[in-house]
Amino acid sequence: MIRKKEQKLGSLLQHFLREQGLETPLNEYRAVQIWPEIVGPAISRYVGKVFIKNCIMYVQIRSAALRENLTHQRTVLAQRVNQQIGAQVVNEIRFY
């Protein structure tokens, strides 16, 4: 048997997810899941809900002082999230 057009399983899976419209929701889910890793355990204690809507990550912070501090770092945090995922998932982070 002669095989033609051999492809790696990872690229086939990525192609399938993209065709089915599941790549973006999967990346958004992964971004929410890695948020505690991005900010670390000390900050993640003050984090409530985290979700993404229209490429904007919304993060509930229970401390006003910490919220203000993180607001100044939101561009860097968004870059870290995108770098960890390997795709442009988050354009902006909003803390509430």
ZIVENKA-V668648 format. One record per residue. N is the residue number from 1. SS is DSSP state (a for helix, b for strand, c for the rest). PSI is psi in degrees with one decimal (* if undefined). NEAR is the number of other ideal C-beta (glycine too) atoms within 8 Angstrom. Layout:
# ZIVENKA-V668648
N&SS&PSI&NEAR, N&SS&PSI&NEAR
This chain:
# ZIVENKA-V668648
1&c&127.7&2, 2&c&128.3&3, 3&c&134.6&5, 4&c&150.9&4, 5&c&50.7&4, 6&c&136.2&4, 7&c&154.1&6, 8&c&148.8&5, 9&a&-39.7&6, 10&a&-42.1&6, 11&a&-34.2&8, 12&a&-41.7&9, 13&a&-43.4&8, 14&a&-41.2&9, 15&a&-42.8&8, 16&a&-46.3&8, 17&a&-39.6&10, 18&a&-43.3&9, 19&a&-37.0&6, 20&a&-3.7&6, 21&c&26.5&7, 22&c&-6.9&8, 23&a&-47.1&9, 24&a&-48.5&8, 25&a&-36.2&8, 26&a&-43.0&9, 27&a&-37.9&11, 28&a&-41.7&10, 29&a&-44.3&8, 30&a&-38.6&10, 31&a&-41.6&15, 32&a&-39.4&11, 33&a&-31.9&6, 34&a&-4.0&11, 35&a&-47.2&14, 36&a&-32.3&9, 37&a&-36.6&7, 38&a&-46.4&10, 39&a&-17.7&10, 40&c&166.3&8, 41&a&-31.3&6, 42&a&-42.0&5, 43&a&-36.6&10, 44&a&-16.2&10, 45&c&-26.4&6, 46&c&6.0&8, 47&b&134.0&13, 48&b&-117.6&6, 49&b&143.4&6, 50&b&126.9&10, 51&b&163.0&7, 52&b&133.8&11, 53&b&124.7&5, 54&c&46.4&3, 55&c&17.0&7, 56&b&123.9&11, 57&b&124.7&15, 58&b&126.7&12, 59&b&123.5&13, 60&b&124.1&10, 61&b&127.3&12, 62&c&-4.6&7, 63&c&122.7&7, 64&a&-40.0&5, 65&a&-43.2&6, 66&a&-38.7&11, 67&a&-44.0&11, 68&a&-41.9&8, 69&a&-43.9&8, 70&a&-27.6&14, 71&a&-35.6&8, 72&c&-17.8&6, 73&c&9.7&8, 74&a&-30.8&12, 75&a&-44.3&6, 76&a&-40.6&7, 77&a&-40.2&12, 78&a&-39.7&13, 79&a&-40.1&8, 80&a&-43.3&9, 81&a&-48.5&16, 82&a&-37.0&12, 83&a&-42.0&7, 84&a&-39.4&10, 85&a&-34.2&11, 86&c&20.2&5, 87&c&160.9&6, 88&c&93.0&5, 89&c&-41.1&13, 90&c&120.8&13, 91&c&-27.1&6, 92&b&151.4&9, 93&b&131.9&12, 94&b&130.3&9, 95&b&138.0&10, 96&c&*&7
